[in-house]
Amino acid sequence: MLTLGYLATVLMGLALGLFGGGGSILTVPILVYFFGLEPVLAGTYSLFLVGLTAAVGAAHALRRGRVDARRGFAFAVPGLVGVVGVRRGLLPALPEELLNLGHWHLTRSGLVMSVFAVLMVLAAATLLQPGSPRPAAARPGASGFALRGLGIGALTGFVGAGGGFLITPALMVFARLPLATAAGTSLFVLAMNGMLAFAADAAHLGALDWRLLGALSVISLAGIFAGAELAQRVPEARLKRAFGIFVLVTGSLILAQQMLRS
């Protein structure tokens, strides 16, 4: 199982390098199912891994002029408020058992994984959609842009995923950025939100497994560099479709498991 977990971590890094998002949606399931972490703690570890790998990818994109820092900050700051607010406010306030219907009950961990699975299916739909997202008829104002960042940040905080699969299309639609710039700016946003949210989480946690985090960090960084190279050699549409199908199947299986769990 550990070997499969490490291989899946490479895939996560590959997707981040290729698309500026999407790979982070795999991190929590990897940590839960292959490394046996509880979902909320897996979310904390995920924020670190996604933040670190995204920071390296963002630095690479910045050198190539593919980061719009102004729009990145405008999206990241309200997003960080959403991430920290949910992880330090909402999640700790939820009881461990949320619903009990005889043979079927819903726990806090089950809710997190169910929401995560739904987001995976939505992410797959985005990845499998042909072409690029349509540009919005009109750009939202500063407040509308900030609200979108806040909403994506709140989702990111709840499930512990980076949210790049939401950020990249949002930047293309609402900021009208080309795909390459949207992907680079998405990594910039992921790096800021992931590392700062992890720091906020870590301040309230006990000892972390830094050996596991270190090993996964090295593997995911190798994946992101490989993904950046593949992005220049392999047709994006083919890779995007393959990854979308994988995410769709994984999300559907997780959702089915949570629905059937008693």
Buried (B, 14 or more C-beta within 10 A) or exposed (E): EEEEBBEBBBBBBBBBBBBBBBBBBBBBBBBBBBBEBEBBBBBBBBBBBBBBBBBBBBBBBBEEEBBBEEBBBBBBBBBBBBBBBBBBEEBEEBEEEEEEEEEEEBBBBBBBBBBBBBBBBBBBBBBBEEEEBEEEEEEBEEEEBBBBBBBBBBBBBBBBBBBBBBBBBBBBBBBEBEBBBBBBBBBBBBBBBBBBBBEBBBEEEEEBEEEBBEBBBEBBBBBBBBBBEBBEEEEEEEBBBEBBEBBBEBBBBBBEBBEEEE
